[in-house]
Amino acid sequence: MLLELGKEVICTRMPGKVAIKKEDLCNYTGKENWFMLQPVDSNSEVQGKVHLELKLNELITDNGSVCQQLVVHIKECHGLPLINGQNCDPYATVSLVGPSRNDQKKTKVKKKTSNPQFNETFYFEVTRSSSYTKKSQFQVEEEDIEKLEVRVDLWNNGNLVQDIFLGEIKVPVKVLRNDSFQAWYLLQPRENGNKSSKTDDLGSLRLNICYTEDCVLPSEYYVSLRNLLLKSSDVQPISASAAYILCEVCRDKYDAVLPLVRLLLHHHKLVPFVAAVAELDLKDTQEANTVFRGNSLATRCVDEMMKIVGKHYLKVTLKAVIDEICESPKPCEIDPIKLREGDNAEINMENLRYYVDKVFREIVRSSISCPTLMCDVFYSLRHLAAKRFPNDPHVQYSAVSSFVFLRFFAVAVVSPHTFHLRPHHPDAQTSRTLTLISKAIQTLGSWGSLTKSKLSSFKETFMCEFFKTFQEDKFTESVKKFLDDVSSTESKEPSGLSEPVHLKEGEMYKRAQGRTRIGKKNFKKRWFCLTSREFTYHKQQDKEPIFTIPIKNILAVEKLDESSFNKKNMFQVLHGEKPLYIQANNCVEASEWIEALCRVTRCNQKRLNFYHPSAFLNGSWLCCKATIENTVGCARCTADVPADTQIEIDGDRETERIYSLFTINMSKLQKLEEACGSIAVYQGPRKEPDDYSNFTIEDSVATFHTLKQIIDIVEKLNESHEKYQKKRSSSAKYGSEENPIVGKVS
């Protein structure tokens, strides 16, 4: 539970806590309240749940009498608390407790986990056979099953210190009735916890609580709302779509953007929606140097998308260098005012330059790891910006750099803990170093920022002096190449956009297709050209291509063993037909071509995992001697192209969250509907500002139609929620697994 502290806290002589029942949270949400502090007792501070299966068996003894046996299967626990900031070493004690007995058994200790998997079964005799004698532990002739209960206690193994109580559950045996019973149980505090503590001398705490609760219905209930949201990118104008209206009516756009982006991501509809809202954003942009610099719906959607899909990309790109900076920090302060006694400004500047060069180098070399979705979004933004400002050749790059450098890499560098690159917030000196590096990355990534006129606009003179050591052409070219790579895509290009990006060209030798004879005559000099769309070769430069391979058809690009044709510097391009064998002029050129081809094909869905490092000649592969030409490769592909990380998104939960936002803002929806009706009838100027005066209403008829659909769908969902809640409240039992409610407190 995350609690926002209010304006005043009364300190006390001992630690205290505030405990609010879940059913009471709605009474305090959205406003500040004073709460009395209660004493903290380890026996009452519990969290987590345990998964149990209980069963009563009837056993027939050797003499024919019937005996009952209780079977307790403790399967697992989930969400146990951390002990001193680390995962605990939990174990469980399982007891059968009655008026005259207390049989206890114990599980094995599980090391360093908050979600232990026990999977242990314990057996207890409940009623005795007729041969039972009083020599055993029982002191009564027959046990009263009505008074027996199963108790499970969770403990943290303290080794050399006292074990720590983690929680307990109690289940009456009488509820079993010869049936198997399986359920999750929330751990409870001990009954005697906190009884002797005083509560009137600990003070008070002022809290501002925001609580939301989503009751997620079965998927079929959300079909209408989900379909309405998913077709938003097809609505003309986009401001009349359900997704756009959602963000308009919410007071805090972030509340709407997060579930909306996740829902559109889940159903592969995010790219067209971002393109549509970005185009609307560009209509209001008057100068090319301010493209996507505001806090609009388009920029918020892209920001959220990068946070969700770019986690793995950040990790493989920056984690190693961020770890080096944080674990072996060098002094980097170059502000004369902040220099400490004994600091050497020149050495500090060299240290900072070393870190900046290393971070920058990792970024511009990382395009091969950029997720496909990010590339698709950057591709759309780049061409939309170029279309809006056709006379500015640099705007297509600044449109992408404003996101990937300013809003992604620079932010991750200055706050690595936020993006899970570091476990904790760095210390003050390291934070200052990361801030200076982040500023440098923003400047290097901003198109044209290294020009003299731009440098003179720096507020900090020391940063201006620092950037004078950079060579403008070198860094600008690296940024341009990186932005070209991350904004190229194999997706279908929108109509009316510019030509494909030209990536590399040059003269090399290729082996003739379909020949079986080995010799110099099989290799011919050709002019090769690589673009973001296709790989071609020509008889001569500027001639029509002889052979074309679409980029999306390339399955792998790998080196070829020298022994295949007794030639050095060879590589192979694997596609739908026979491999294309190519010889470069030297090893450097071969590596450059392989890197360029791997980079541009990184998004291909059918990339191979295995290939043949040698050629197929005279009826067999030279590498593995296999005689079938289309057999699976014998070596693993070397190109390290990580697949896009699978994102776990619950589409129904996100739709429920959106429904809740529409419900909260129903009055705004109704006023907006009335406004659209009034505008459609009365086309004259508005006499005075209304509640909807800040809303975008480009087409009142289309907007009215969408609003009516939203309101009707929300009203039907309201009815479904009422019916479902009534059904649930009448049928739900303690220990039931059926619990669709998900709560969140901030």
TORFIDREN-290470 format. One line per 8 residues: number of its first residue (from 0); their letters; for each residue y negated, z negated, x of C-alpha. Coordinates in pm, whole numbers, plus 50000, padded with zeros to 5 digits. Example, Ala and Ser with C-alpha at 12.3 -4.5 7.8 and 13.67 -1.06 7.14 Angstrom:
<pts>
0> as> 50450 49220 51230; 50106 49286 51367
</pts>
This chain:
<pts>
0> mllelgke> 50000 50000 50000; 49666 50105 50144; 49370 49896 50032; 49004 49983 50083; 48812 49668 50173; 48500 49592 49975; 48160 49482 50100; 48246 49121 50170
8> victrmpg> 48551 48927 50289; 48567 48546 50295; 48756 48431 50607; 48996 48138 50578; 49181 47892 50798; 49517 48068 50756; 49636 48421 50674; 49664 48519 50311
16> kvaikked> 49768 48806 50089; 49680 48971 49761; 49975 49063 49538; 49925 49273 49224; 50204 49368 48988; 50258 49741 48952; 50208 49731 48576; 49868 49565 48629
24> lcnytgke> 49730 49814 48884; 49586 50041 48615; 49364 49752 48501; 49185 49737 48838; 49164 50105 48938; 48828 50265 49000; 48628 49944 49037; 48573 49654 49275
32> nwfmlqpv> 48739 49321 49199; 48766 48980 49362; 49122 48853 49421; 49233 48505 49523; 49427 48501 49849; 49781 48364 49835; 49972 48216 50130; 50206 48442 50324
40> dsnsevqg> 50570 48333 50327; 50834 48536 50511; 51086 48456 50236; 50865 48622 49975; 50750 48926 50175; 51021 49181 50106; 51046 49556 50060; 51316 49820 50035
48> kvhlelkl> 51619 49879 49819; 51998 49866 49847; 52261 50102 49705; 52564 49922 49557; 52883 50018 49379; 53065 49740 49191; 53402 49755 49021; 53654 49519 48859
56> nelitdng> 54019 49608 48921; 54328 49466 48751; 54617 49403 48988; 54976 49321 48895; 55133 49068 49127; 55495 49061 49243; 55595 48822 48964; 55437 49046 48698
64> svcqqlvv> 55124 48845 48629; 54777 49009 48608; 54502 48931 48859; 54144 49062 48859; 53979 49179 49180; 53608 49246 49240; 53529 49541 49470; 53181 49552 49625
72> hikechgl> 53090 49871 49812; 52757 49837 49993; 52658 50194 50075; 52312 50198 50229; 51960 50058 50228; 51629 50236 50230; 51276 50137 50329; 51343 49809 50506
80> plingqnc> 51033 49664 50678; 50940 49702 51044; 50983 49393 51260; 50707 49353 51519; 50617 49719 51475; 50972 49846 51535; 51274 49936 51325; 51487 49635 51246
88> dpyatvsl> 51853 49556 51329; 51977 49493 50974; 52301 49352 50843; 52404 49232 50497; 52592 48932 50367; 52787 48988 50043; 52872 48677 49841; 53054 48598 49520
96> vgpsrndq> 52881 48287 49387; 52987 48058 49104; 52965 47691 49001; 53245 47593 49235; 53269 47875 49489; 53064 48066 49741; 53274 48334 49915; 53069 48518 50177
104> kktkvkkk> 53140 48825 50389; 52927 49015 50637; 52867 49378 50735; 52828 49511 51086; 52480 49511 51240; 52304 49849 51241; 52070 49901 51535; 51706 50015 51516
112> tsnpqfne> 51688 50158 51165; 51499 50093 50843; 51750 50303 50647; 52092 50169 50749; 52412 50338 50635; 52669 50060 50588; 52949 50216 50380; 53154 49895 50386
120> tfyfevtr> 53377 49765 50108; 53459 49398 50034; 53722 49253 49800; 53701 48924 49608; 53965 48763 49387; 53804 48677 49053; 54091 48529 48841; 54407 48375 48981
128> sssytkks> 54766 48458 48912; 54993 48195 48760; 55142 48123 49102; 54804 48002 49231; 54802 47638 49348; 54522 47386 49401; 54581 47397 49775; 54329 47678 49786
136> qfqveeed> 53953 47651 49765; 53931 47652 49385; 53905 47319 49211; 53934 47445 48851; 54225 47599 48667; 54037 47904 48544; 53706 48052 48658; 53435 48125 48404
144> ieklevrv> 53350 48490 48474; 53030 48448 48274; 52891 48227 48551; 52985 48442 48851; 52737 48667 49027; 52735 48899 49326; 52460 48824 49577; 52362 49058 49862
152> dlwnngnl> 52125 48925 50129; 51968 49152 50393; 51889 49006 50737; 51744 49124 51064; 51971 49026 51353; 51760 48815 51588; 52012 48803 51876; 51881 48502 52071
160> vqdiflge> 51628 48399 51805; 51658 48311 51439; 51759 48589 51199; 51482 48707 50964; 51534 48727 50588; 51465 49078 50449; 51543 49034 50080; 51822 48975 49830
168> ikvpvkvl> 51964 49100 49501; 52180 48929 49239; 52408 49104 48988; 52605 48911 48719; 52976 48995 48726; 52990 48996 48346; 52797 49325 48327; 53090 49512 48484
176> rndsfqaw> 53350 49471 48205; 53622 49660 48391; 53382 49952 48454; 53252 50093 48781; 52878 50030 48820; 52664 50210 49079; 52286 50186 49124; 51991 50131 49355
184> yllqpren> 51844 49779 49344; 51502 49674 49468; 51523 49384 49709; 51378 49061 49569; 51221 48756 49739; 51397 48422 49745; 51347 48212 49434; 51208 47916 49631
192> gnkssktd> 50961 48122 49834; 50598 48005 49821; 50656 47710 49587; 50509 47442 49809; 50206 47634 49934; 49855 47568 49810; 49657 47862 49676; 49312 47715 49618
200> dlgslrln> 49188 47691 49977; 49252 48039 50121; 48942 48220 49996; 48903 48555 49819; 48917 48924 49902; 48707 49195 49742; 48898 49519 49690; 48831 49866 49555
208> icytedcv> 49164 50001 49430; 49243 50357 49330; 49585 50391 49167; 49750 50706 49037; 50091 50729 48874; 50277 51054 48815; 50565 51062 48569; 50745 51380 48676
216> lpseyyvs> 50925 51542 48384; 51216 51787 48411; 51114 52126 48550; 51126 52316 48220; 50830 52117 48087; 50598 52268 48351; 50684 52636 48311; 50367 52731 48119
224> lrnlllks> 50125 52542 48345; 50300 52655 48661; 50295 53022 48557; 49928 52999 48462; 49840 52858 48804; 50057 53104 48999; 49896 53410 48845; 49546 53289 48943
232> sdvqpisa> 49512 53543 49227; 49562 53826 48974; 49281 53710 48742; 48955 53904 48755; 48718 53753 48842; 48890 53480 49043; 48639 53224 48908; 48804 53264 48567
240> saayilce> 49148 53161 48699; 49317 52829 48628; 49335 52734 48998; 48963 52797 49051; 48868 52607 48735; 49080 52312 48851; 48876 52281 49170; 48550 52325 48978
248> vcrdkyda> 48604 52040 48732; 48735 51784 48984; 48464 51560 49125; 48636 51549 49464; 48771 51895 49545; 49020 51748 49791; 49208 51586 49500; 49267 51934 49357
256> vlplvrll> 49308 52136 49678; 49603 51938 49816; 49846 51978 49521; 49719 52331 49454; 49780 52451 49810; 50123 52289 49819; 50221 52447 49487; 50101 52794 49588
264> lhhhklvp> 50275 52755 49926; 50599 52660 49755; 50592 52975 49542; 50455 53210 49816; 50127 53271 49631; 49880 53112 49870; 49775 53418 50076; 49648 53630 49782
272> fvaavael> 49466 53330 49632; 49293 53246 49962; 49194 53612 50000; 49046 53616 49650; 48838 53296 49690; 48735 53400 50042; 48600 53728 49906; 48398 53533 49649
280> dlkdtqea> 48273 53305 49928; 48162 53605 50136; 47952 53740 49850; 47720 53442 49892; 47713 53470 50273; 47399 53646 50391; 47438 53630 50770; 47742 53726 50974
288> ntvfrgns> 47708 53427 51209; 47759 53183 50918; 48088 53331 50795; 48326 53056 50672; 48114 52778 50821; 48056 52595 50491; 48272 52353 50295; 48382 52595 50025
296> latrcvde> 48703 52622 49825; 48825 52896 50061; 48769 52692 50377; 48926 52380 50224; 49236 52575 50122; 49275 52722 50471; 49218 52380 50632; 49488 52223 50418
304> mmkivgkh> 49725 52515 50478; 49687 52480 50856; 49759 52106 50839; 50077 52166 50640; 50230 52468 50814; 50075 52426 51161; 50232 52092 51263; 50510 52248 51470
312> ylkvtlka> 50269 52503 51617; 50039 52225 51739; 50331 52033 51883; 50471 52319 52092; 50121 52423 52204; 49933 52101 52278; 50165 51801 52292; 50257 51832 52660
320> videices> 49898 51864 52781; 49772 51592 52541; 50044 51360 52673; 49928 51430 53029; 49566 51353 52940; 49653 51028 52761; 49919 50898 52998; 49756 50994 53331
328> pkpceidp> 49384 51004 53247; 49126 51122 53498; 48755 51028 53469; 48572 51316 53299; 48234 51173 53196; 47957 51420 53284; 47672 51271 53080; 47435 51114 53339
336> iklregdn> 47337 50842 53092; 47700 50731 53042; 47810 50747 53405; 47921 50411 53541; 47839 50273 53880; 48055 50437 54144; 48137 50744 53931; 48109 51084 54099
344> aeinmenl> 47964 51341 53857; 48096 51638 54054; 48453 51504 54064; 48433 51422 53694; 48319 51777 53621; 48612 51915 53821; 48852 51692 53628; 48705 51804 53296
352> ryyvdkvf> 48721 52167 53402; 49089 52121 53496; 49173 51978 53152; 48968 52239 52964; 49129 52525 53156; 49475 52386 53087; 49418 52332 52713; 49248 52671 52679
360> reivrssi> 49532 52844 52864; 49795 52683 52641; 49607 52793 52329; 49551 53159 52422; 49916 53189 52528; 50047 53037 52205; 50015 53330 51966; 50389 53393 51972
368> scptlmcd> 50441 53049 51810; 50174 53087 51540; 50341 53057 51196; 50370 53376 50995; 50174 53233 50705; 49876 53146 50926; 49883 53499 51070; 49882 53647 50719
376> vfyslrhl> 49586 53434 50613; 49389 53511 50932; 49463 53881 50882; 49312 53873 50532; 49006 53674 50641; 48944 53903 50937; 48942 54222 50733; 48745 54074 50444
384> aakrfpnd> 48472 53968 50689; 48468 54312 50850; 48438 54471 50508; 48148 54241 50412; 47957 54304 50739; 48063 54654 50852; 47782 54685 51108; 47879 54373 51302
392> phvqysav> 48177 54444 51535; 48225 54075 51621; 48240 53923 51273; 48612 53999 51239; 48676 53768 51535; 48433 53491 51441; 48592 53478 51093; 48925 53380 51253
400> ssfvflrf> 48790 53168 51540; 48593 52951 51296; 48929 52830 51165; 49180 52844 51449; 48948 52705 51718; 48687 52498 51534; 48894 52360 51245; 49243 52351 51396
408> favavvsp> 49279 52318 51773; 48947 52141 51841; 49013 51886 51566; 49370 51825 51689; 49245 51766 52044; 48987 51507 51943; 49225 51328 51699; 49580 51378 51831
416> htfhlrph> 49714 51077 51641; 49610 51232 51309; 49827 51538 51378; 50122 51330 51511; 50068 51450 51869; 50031 51087 51979; 50170 50769 51817; 49844 50571 51838
424> hpdaqtsr> 49470 50615 51861; 49378 50663 52230; 49160 50413 52415; 48782 50454 52440; 48775 50636 52774; 49051 50879 52675; 48882 50939 52338; 48563 51034 52522
432> tltliska> 48757 51275 52744; 48923 51434 52440; 48583 51466 52271; 48440 51654 52569; 48746 51882 52584; 48719 51946 52210; 48352 52045 52245; 48445 52284 52524
440> iqtlgswg> 48726 52443 52321; 48490 52493 52026; 48240 52669 52251; 48497 52885 52430; 48658 52981 52100; 48330 53066 51926; 48275 53436 51970; 47982 53503 52204
448> sltkskls> 47895 53135 52267; 47902 53177 52644; 47604 53411 52652; 47289 53275 52816; 47096 53272 52490; 47369 53065 52325; 47398 52821 52615; 47028 52747 52602
456> sfketfmc> 47070 52614 52248; 47295 52323 52354; 47155 51985 52261; 47317 51823 52565; 47180 51956 52893; 47490 51839 53080; 47713 52057 52859; 47490 52357 52929
464> effktfqe> 47529 52300 53302; 47904 52259 53262; 47946 52593 53085; 47750 52779 53349; 48063 52749 53567; 48263 52964 53323; 48290 53341 53358; 48189 53486 53023
472> dkftesvk> 48386 53812 53040; 48712 53646 53142; 48715 53388 52863; 48576 53623 52599; 48851 53875 52667; 49120 53606 52649; 48984 53483 52316; 48966 53838 52180
480> kflddvss> 49328 53909 52276; 49446 53580 52123; 49257 53641 51798; 49402 53993 51778; 49752 53849 51812; 49723 53569 51556; 49556 53793 51298; 49807 54078 51316
488> teskepsg> 50081 54091 51054; 50371 54300 50939; 50266 54250 50578; 50139 54543 50376; 49775 54609 50453; 49521 54587 50170; 49372 54919 50074; 49057 55040 50246
496> lsepvhlk> 49098 54833 50562; 49058 54946 50923; 49315 55104 51154; 49596 54894 51309; 49510 54691 51618; 49575 54873 51946; 49761 54632 52177; 49894 54817 52484
504> egemykra> 49966 55164 52623; 50090 55319 52944; 50329 55556 53118; 50695 55463 53165; 51041 55621 53175; 51285 55617 52887; 51652 55709 52874; 51733 56007 52654
512> qgrtrigk> 51887 55910 52320; 52247 56012 52256; 52338 56121 52614; 52662 56011 52779; 52604 56149 53129; 52437 55916 53377; 52174 56050 53614; 51809 56116 53674
520> knfkkrwf> 51801 56391 53412; 51867 56125 53144; 51533 55953 53216; 51207 56121 53120; 50849 56020 53173; 50672 55942 52847; 50345 55786 52727; 50409 55464 52530
528> cltsreft> 50172 55309 52277; 50199 54971 52101; 49991 54878 51795; 50020 54601 51540; 50201 54849 51315; 50435 55059 51534; 50578 55132 51881; 50571 55500 51980
536> yhkqqdke> 50620 55731 52276; 50464 56073 52338; 50513 56361 52582; 50156 56315 52698; 49863 56090 52620; 49671 56189 52303; 49968 56396 52178; 50156 56339 51855
544> piftipik> 50438 56082 51886; 50790 56208 51950; 50957 55888 51839; 50828 55597 51627; 50970 55249 51565; 50794 55044 51296; 50720 54695 51428; 50904 54535 51138
552> nilavekl> 51226 54717 51242; 51238 54576 51596; 51522 54322 51620; 51487 54207 51981; 51325 54295 52315; 51520 54192 52626; 51563 54277 52993; 51845 54516 53091
560> dessfnkk> 52077 54445 53383; 52002 54655 53688; 52372 54745 53714; 52361 54943 53389; 52187 55247 53540; 52128 55133 53897; 51756 55107 53819; 51516 54815 53846
568> nmfqvlhg> 51246 54694 53604; 51436 54800 53291; 51421 54650 52942; 51562 54740 52602; 51412 54758 52254; 51676 54689 51987; 51613 54835 51643; 51812 54988 51359
576> ekplyiqa> 51953 55273 51572; 52080 55282 51932; 51890 55065 52182; 51588 55225 52346; 51619 55179 52723; 51290 55184 52914; 51206 55160 53285; 50864 55023 53382
584> nncvease> 50687 55111 53705; 50714 54757 53845; 50833 54410 53751; 50485 54291 53643; 50445 54582 53406; 50795 54526 53263; 50714 54159 53193; 50383 54252 53028
592> wiealcrv> 50552 54500 52794; 50830 54257 52704; 50575 53983 52632; 50357 54214 52422; 50652 54345 52218; 50793 53994 52163; 50454 53869 52053; 50394 54142 51796
600> trcnqkrl> 50748 54114 51653; 50748 53734 51628; 50723 53745 51247; 51017 53982 51191; 51268 53829 50952; 51583 53994 51096; 51543 53911 51464; 51873 53895 51651
608> nfyhpsaf> 52013 53575 51800; 52249 53758 52041; 52230 54081 52240; 52415 54273 52514; 52241 54237 52853; 52403 54562 52977; 52447 54913 52835; 52729 55067 52632
616> lngswlcc> 52877 55336 52857; 53204 55528 52862; 53335 55357 52551; 53264 54990 52634; 52988 54737 52696; 52949 54681 53069; 52868 54311 53014; 53156 54190 52793
624> katientv> 53391 54494 52803; 53398 54512 52420; 53495 54860 52301; 53316 54852 51964; 52956 54970 52002; 52813 54772 51709; 52984 54444 51798; 52776 54124 51811
632> gcarctad> 52599 54059 52141; 52757 53842 52409; 52438 53665 52530; 52181 53460 52343; 51838 53618 52309; 51591 53468 52553; 51268 53517 52357; 51158 53174 52235
640> vpadtqie> 51024 53252 51890; 51058 52938 51676; 51105 53005 51309; 50847 52873 51067; 50916 52508 51000; 51074 52451 50662; 50826 52271 50440; 50964 52029 50185
648> idgdrete> 50755 52056 49870; 50841 51928 49523; 50684 52192 49301; 50727 51987 48984; 50553 51685 49133; 50259 51898 49248; 50234 52054 48901; 50241 51708 48742
656> riyslfti> 49957 51600 48974; 49754 51903 48863; 49828 51823 48499; 49699 51469 48559; 49376 51607 48709; 49325 51832 48409; 49387 51534 48179; 49134 51316 48363
664> nmsklqkl> 48873 51593 48343; 48950 51704 47987; 48595 51633 47869; 48458 51870 48137; 48707 52138 48036; 48599 52110 47674; 48228 52124 47763; 48291 52424 47985
672> eeacgsia> 48479 52592 47701; 48185 52532 47469; 47948 52670 47732; 48151 52989 47771; 48151 53034 47394; 47774 52986 47381; 47712 53231 47667; 47936 53491 47506
680> vyqgprke> 47736 53470 47182; 47388 53406 47326; 47308 53615 47634; 46956 53480 47686; 46842 53237 47958; 46948 52871 47946; 46668 52648 47825; 46772 52337 48018
688> pddysnft> 47037 52233 48269; 47373 52140 48122; 47679 51961 48257; 47823 52302 48340; 47509 52437 48513; 47672 52394 48858; 47990 52574 48756; 48056 52938 48843
696> iedsvatf> 48083 53142 48522; 48095 53510 48617; 48280 53626 48308; 48239 53392 48010; 48505 53569 47800; 48776 53558 48069; 48687 53199 48160; 48696 53094 47794
704> htlkqiid> 49041 53251 47755; 49178 53063 48057; 49020 52733 47948; 49180 52763 47605; 49520 52816 47768; 49471 52515 47996; 49368 52284 47712; 49659 52396 47490
712> iveklnes> 49912 52347 47771; 49773 52004 47862; 49789 51889 47500; 50153 51996 47473; 50234 51816 47798; 50062 51505 47661; 50304 51509 47368; 50601 51561 47600
720> hekyqkkr> 50494 51268 47816; 50461 51038 47515; 50808 51130 47390; 50963 51096 47733; 50800 50759 47797; 50923 50624 47463; 51274 50748 47536; 51266 50602 47886
728> sssakygs> 51130 50263 47779; 51408 50226 47521; 51695 50335 47748; 51602 50228 48104; 51791 49928 48242; 51768 49713 48554; 51941 49888 48839; 51923 50228 48672
736> eenpivgk> 51883 50530 48902; 51678 50712 48640; 51319 50655 48751; 51092 50962 48761; 50772 50764 48817; 50602 50799 49152; 50306 50568 49221; 50035 50590 49484
744> vs> 49777 50329 49575; 49477 50374 49800
</pts>
